[in-house]
Amino acid sequence: MKKLVFPVFPAVFQKYKQFIRIEKNLAGNSLESYGLDLVRFSGFLQDQKITSLPSITLNLIEHYLKSLHEAGLAASSIARNISTLRGFHRFVFSEGLIPSDPTELIDSVKLPKKLPEVLSVSEMFSVLEAARDDHPVGLRDRAILELLYATGMRVTELITLKQSQLFFDIGLIRVFGKGSKERLVPVGEQAVQFVQRYQTQSRPLFSRFGRSADTLFLNQKGTGLSRMTILTLVKYYSGLAGISKEVTPHTFRHSFATHLLEGGADLRAVQEMLGHADISTTQIYTHIDREFLKEVHFQFHPRR
């Protein structure tokens, strides 16, 4: 991660960044996003010729948020910026650097409930079977696709997965999610079979060319895969399967959750498998089959 440069109040911003890294256990992409939000805000303060922290008022912050909106930032990005500003001002207030917190009266951005794109079970099977397992790379790709669907893992969790995290004898995988939070995720027999075949047939061919450091999935040079590689292969096999929907690795995660819930799985069990801290994040998947519910209601309700 490159070093961030704060145009004004660099010591305070760096101290807060260190605080959220340690106290909030943020890491990787989340920490980088918050850092870039702080750099943008620091640049805005420089443009406004702000020379002291107490000079940051509610009106000034609202002006900043309006500029983000006018610049075309998505609602989700603006919501994250609000969260960043709130956290920063709570921190400097607790440090005694400002007399009051100007963000207390800022309203949160109401984000629209966007239902995630999912594949049907038959569509998912078509994508999985599009990866031919009679070639070392094809077998690796099939193992990747099967594991994504079997576990609902995030891409970062998949590409950092180590062989030592596989406990196939008891049907579990040890996954390290956001903020390095650990969880155990069940994995089905089909995925286990393809991963084990990859480990014995394909991975040895790749690992001899580089230092794999026990990373499970490797490229042909013997090094780990990138997020872009996973996106590319997911799109490639979706195309081969004739899927017209916009398919990304996250589609596999959405489909994993949706298919479990449609099959009758407990919501909290799915929350645990996905690694969601808040069950409200998981509940979005319960809206997916609302058309089915409407159909049942129409068919069976006496007052239809």
C-alpha positions as CSV (number, residue, x, y, z in Angstrom):
1,M,0.0,0.0,0.0
2,K,1.5,3.3,-1.0
3,K,2.1,6.0,1.6
4,L,-0.6,8.6,1.8
5,V,0.2,12.3,1.8
6,F,-2.2,14.6,3.7
7,P,-2.0,18.3,2.6
8,V,-3.0,19.7,6.0
9,F,-2.8,18.3,9.6
10,P,-0.7,15.4,8.4
11,A,0.3,14.3,11.9
12,V,-3.4,14.2,13.1
13,F,-4.6,12.3,10.0
14,Q,-1.7,9.8,10.3
15,K,-2.5,9.2,14.0
16,Y,-6.1,8.6,13.2
17,K,-5.3,6.2,10.4
18,Q,-3.0,4.3,12.8
19,F,-5.9,4.3,15.3
20,I,-8.4,2.7,13.0
21,R,-5.8,0.2,11.8
22,I,-5.2,-1.1,15.3
23,E,-8.3,-0.3,17.3
24,K,-10.9,-1.1,14.6
25,N,-8.8,-4.0,13.1
26,L,-9.1,-2.6,9.6
27,A,-6.8,-4.0,7.0
28,G,-6.3,-4.2,3.2
29,N,-8.9,-2.6,1.0
30,S,-11.0,-1.2,3.8
31,L,-8.0,0.7,5.4
32,E,-7.0,2.0,2.0
33,S,-10.5,3.3,1.2
34,Y,-10.7,5.1,4.5
35,G,-7.2,6.5,4.0
36,L,-8.1,7.9,0.5
37,D,-11.2,9.5,2.0
38,L,-9.1,11.3,4.6
39,V,-6.6,12.5,1.9
40,R,-9.5,13.9,-0.2
41,F,-10.9,15.7,2.9
42,S,-7.5,17.0,3.8
43,G,-7.1,18.4,0.3
44,F,-10.5,20.1,0.6
45,L,-9.4,21.7,3.9
46,Q,-6.3,23.0,2.2
47,D,-8.4,24.6,-0.6
48,Q,-10.6,26.2,2.0
49,K,-7.5,27.6,3.8
50,I,-8.4,25.9,7.0
51,T,-5.5,26.2,9.4
52,S,-6.9,24.8,12.7
53,L,-9.1,21.8,13.5
54,P,-11.7,23.9,15.5
55,S,-12.3,25.9,12.2
56,I,-14.0,22.8,10.7
57,T,-17.7,23.5,11.1
58,L,-20.9,21.7,10.3
59,N,-21.5,24.0,7.3
60,L,-18.0,23.3,6.0
61,I,-18.5,19.6,6.1
62,E,-21.9,19.8,4.4
63,H,-20.3,21.9,1.7
64,Y,-17.7,19.1,1.3
65,L,-20.3,16.4,1.1
66,K,-22.2,18.5,-1.5
67,S,-19.0,18.7,-3.6
68,L,-18.7,14.9,-3.5
69,H,-22.3,14.6,-4.8
70,E,-21.6,17.1,-7.5
71,A,-18.5,15.2,-8.5
72,G,-20.7,12.2,-9.2
73,L,-19.7,9.9,-6.3
74,A,-22.0,7.0,-5.7
75,A,-24.3,7.1,-2.7
76,S,-22.4,4.2,-1.2
77,S,-19.1,6.2,-1.5
78,I,-20.6,9.3,0.1
79,A,-22.0,7.1,2.9
80,R,-18.5,5.7,3.5
81,N,-17.1,9.3,3.5
82,I,-19.7,10.3,6.1
83,S,-18.6,7.4,8.2
84,T,-15.0,8.3,7.8
85,L,-15.6,12.0,8.8
86,R,-17.7,10.9,11.8
87,G,-15.0,8.6,13.0
88,F,-12.2,11.2,12.5
89,H,-14.1,14.0,14.4
90,R,-15.0,11.7,17.2
91,F,-11.3,10.8,17.5
92,V,-10.0,14.4,17.5
93,F,-12.8,15.3,20.0
94,S,-11.8,12.5,22.3
95,E,-8.1,13.7,22.0
96,G,-9.2,17.2,23.1
97,L,-8.2,18.8,19.8
98,I,-11.7,20.3,19.1
99,P,-14.3,21.7,21.6
100,S,-17.2,19.8,20.0
101,D,-18.0,17.3,17.3
102,P,-19.4,19.0,14.1
103,T,-20.5,15.7,12.5
104,E,-23.1,14.9,15.2
105,L,-26.0,16.5,13.3
106,I,-25.1,15.0,9.8
107,D,-27.7,12.7,8.4
108,S,-26.6,9.4,7.0
109,V,-27.2,8.9,3.2
110,K,-30.1,6.5,2.7
111,L,-28.9,3.9,0.3
112,P,-31.3,2.2,-2.1
113,K,-31.9,-1.5,-1.4
114,K,-30.3,-3.0,-4.5
115,L,-31.0,-6.7,-5.0
116,P,-27.8,-8.5,-6.1
117,E,-27.7,-10.4,-9.4
118,V,-27.9,-14.1,-9.0
119,L,-27.7,-17.2,-11.2
120,S,-30.3,-19.9,-11.1
121,V,-29.2,-23.3,-10.0
122,S,-29.2,-24.6,-13.6
123,E,-27.3,-21.5,-14.8
124,M,-24.7,-22.0,-12.1
125,F,-24.2,-25.6,-13.0
126,S,-23.7,-24.6,-16.6
127,V,-20.9,-22.2,-15.7
128,L,-19.2,-24.8,-13.5
129,E,-19.3,-27.4,-16.2
130,A,-18.0,-25.0,-18.8
131,A,-14.5,-25.4,-17.3
132,R,-13.0,-28.5,-18.8
133,D,-11.1,-30.5,-16.2
134,D,-9.0,-32.5,-18.7
135,H,-6.3,-29.8,-18.8
136,P,-4.2,-28.5,-15.8
137,V,-5.4,-24.9,-16.2
138,G,-9.0,-26.0,-16.8
139,L,-8.9,-28.3,-13.8
140,R,-7.6,-25.4,-11.7
141,D,-10.4,-23.1,-12.9
142,R,-13.0,-25.8,-12.3
143,A,-11.7,-26.1,-8.7
144,I,-11.8,-22.3,-8.2
145,L,-15.4,-22.0,-9.6
146,E,-16.6,-25.0,-7.5
147,L,-15.0,-23.6,-4.3
148,L,-16.5,-20.1,-4.9
149,Y,-20.0,-21.6,-5.2
150,A,-19.5,-24.2,-2.5
151,T,-18.4,-21.7,0.2
152,G,-19.5,-18.2,-0.8
153,M,-16.0,-16.9,-0.2
154,R,-14.9,-13.4,-1.2
155,V,-12.3,-13.1,-3.9
156,T,-9.6,-11.9,-1.6
157,E,-10.3,-14.8,0.7
158,L,-10.0,-17.2,-2.2
159,I,-6.7,-15.9,-3.6
160,T,-5.0,-15.8,-0.2
161,L,-6.2,-19.3,0.8
162,K,-3.5,-21.6,2.0
163,Q,-3.4,-25.4,1.7
164,S,-3.0,-25.5,5.4
165,Q,-6.5,-23.9,5.8
166,L,-8.2,-26.9,4.2
167,F,-9.7,-29.5,6.6
168,F,-11.4,-31.7,4.0
169,D,-11.4,-34.7,6.4
170,I,-14.0,-32.9,8.4
171,G,-15.5,-31.0,5.5
172,L,-14.4,-27.5,6.6
173,I,-12.2,-24.6,5.3
174,R,-10.7,-22.0,7.6
175,V,-11.3,-18.6,6.1
176,F,-9.8,-15.3,7.1
177,G,-12.2,-12.5,6.1
178,K,-12.5,-8.7,6.5
179,G,-10.3,-7.4,9.3
180,S,-8.6,-10.9,9.5
181,K,-11.7,-12.3,11.2
182,E,-11.6,-16.1,11.2
183,R,-14.5,-18.4,10.4
184,L,-15.0,-22.0,9.5
185,V,-17.0,-22.7,6.4
186,P,-18.5,-26.1,5.3
187,V,-17.5,-27.3,1.9
188,G,-19.4,-29.9,-0.2
189,E,-18.1,-33.2,-1.6
190,Q,-18.1,-32.0,-5.3
191,A,-15.8,-29.0,-4.5
192,V,-13.5,-31.1,-2.3
193,Q,-13.0,-33.6,-5.2
194,F,-12.1,-31.0,-7.7
195,V,-9.7,-29.2,-5.3
196,Q,-8.0,-32.4,-4.4
197,R,-7.6,-33.3,-8.0
198,Y,-6.1,-29.9,-8.7
199,Q,-3.7,-30.3,-5.8
200,T,-2.4,-33.6,-7.1
201,Q,-2.6,-33.1,-10.8
202,S,-2.2,-29.4,-11.6
203,R,-0.7,-27.6,-8.7
204,P,2.6,-29.5,-8.7
205,L,3.2,-28.5,-12.3
206,F,2.7,-24.8,-11.4
207,S,4.5,-24.7,-8.1
208,R,7.9,-25.9,-9.5
209,F,8.3,-22.6,-11.3
210,G,8.0,-20.3,-8.3
211,R,7.8,-19.9,-4.6
212,S,4.1,-20.6,-3.8
213,A,4.4,-20.3,0.1
214,D,1.6,-22.8,0.4
215,T,-0.9,-20.6,-1.5
216,L,-3.5,-23.0,-2.9
217,F,-4.3,-21.5,-6.3
218,L,-1.4,-20.7,-8.5
219,N,-0.8,-19.4,-12.0
220,Q,1.5,-21.2,-14.5
221,K,4.5,-19.2,-13.2
222,G,4.0,-20.6,-9.8
223,T,2.7,-17.5,-8.0
224,G,-0.6,-16.5,-6.6
225,L,-3.6,-15.3,-8.6
226,S,-4.8,-11.7,-8.7
227,R,-8.4,-10.5,-8.2
228,M,-8.4,-9.6,-11.9
229,T,-7.5,-13.1,-12.9
230,I,-10.5,-14.5,-11.0
231,L,-12.8,-11.9,-12.6
232,T,-11.5,-12.7,-16.0
233,L,-12.0,-16.5,-15.7
234,V,-15.5,-16.1,-14.2
235,K,-16.5,-13.9,-17.1
236,Y,-14.9,-16.3,-19.6
237,Y,-16.7,-19.4,-18.4
238,S,-20.0,-17.6,-18.0
239,G,-19.7,-16.6,-21.6
240,L,-18.9,-20.2,-22.6
241,A,-22.0,-21.2,-20.8
242,G,-24.1,-18.7,-22.7
243,I,-25.1,-16.6,-19.6
244,S,-26.2,-13.2,-20.7
245,K,-26.3,-11.8,-17.1
246,E,-23.4,-9.7,-15.8
247,V,-21.5,-12.3,-13.8
248,T,-18.7,-11.5,-11.4
249,P,-17.0,-13.5,-8.6
250,H,-19.4,-11.8,-6.2
251,T,-22.3,-13.3,-8.2
252,F,-21.1,-16.7,-7.0
253,R,-21.3,-15.4,-3.4
254,H,-24.8,-14.0,-4.0
255,S,-26.0,-17.2,-5.6
256,F,-24.5,-19.3,-2.8
257,A,-26.5,-17.4,-0.2
258,T,-29.7,-17.2,-2.2
259,H,-29.7,-21.0,-3.1
260,L,-29.2,-21.9,0.6
261,L,-32.0,-19.7,1.8
262,E,-34.4,-20.8,-1.0
263,G,-33.6,-24.4,0.1
264,G,-34.7,-23.6,3.6
265,A,-31.4,-22.8,5.3
266,D,-31.5,-20.7,8.6
267,L,-30.6,-17.1,8.0
268,R,-28.1,-16.9,10.9
269,A,-26.3,-20.0,9.6
270,V,-25.9,-18.3,6.2
271,Q,-24.7,-15.1,8.0
272,E,-22.0,-17.2,9.8
273,M,-20.9,-18.8,6.5
274,L,-20.7,-15.5,4.7
275,G,-18.8,-13.8,7.5
276,H,-21.3,-11.0,7.8
277,A,-21.0,-9.0,11.1
278,D,-24.6,-7.8,10.9
279,I,-27.5,-10.0,10.0
280,S,-29.1,-7.1,8.1
281,T,-26.4,-7.5,5.5
282,T,-27.5,-11.1,5.0
283,Q,-31.2,-10.3,4.9
284,I,-31.0,-8.7,1.5
285,Y,-30.9,-12.3,0.1
286,T,-34.3,-13.1,1.6
287,H,-35.9,-10.6,-0.9
288,I,-34.6,-12.5,-4.0
289,D,-37.5,-15.0,-4.2
290,R,-40.3,-12.5,-3.6
291,E,-41.8,-13.4,-6.9
292,F,-42.2,-17.0,-5.8
293,L,-43.9,-15.7,-2.6
294,K,-46.3,-13.6,-4.6
295,E,-47.1,-16.7,-6.7
296,V,-47.8,-18.8,-3.6
297,H,-49.9,-16.1,-2.1
298,F,-52.0,-15.7,-5.3
299,Q,-52.4,-19.5,-5.6
300,F,-53.5,-20.2,-2.1
301,H,-54.9,-17.1,-0.4
302,P,-58.8,-17.2,-0.2
303,R,-59.0,-13.5,-1.1
304,R,-56.6,-13.5,-4.0
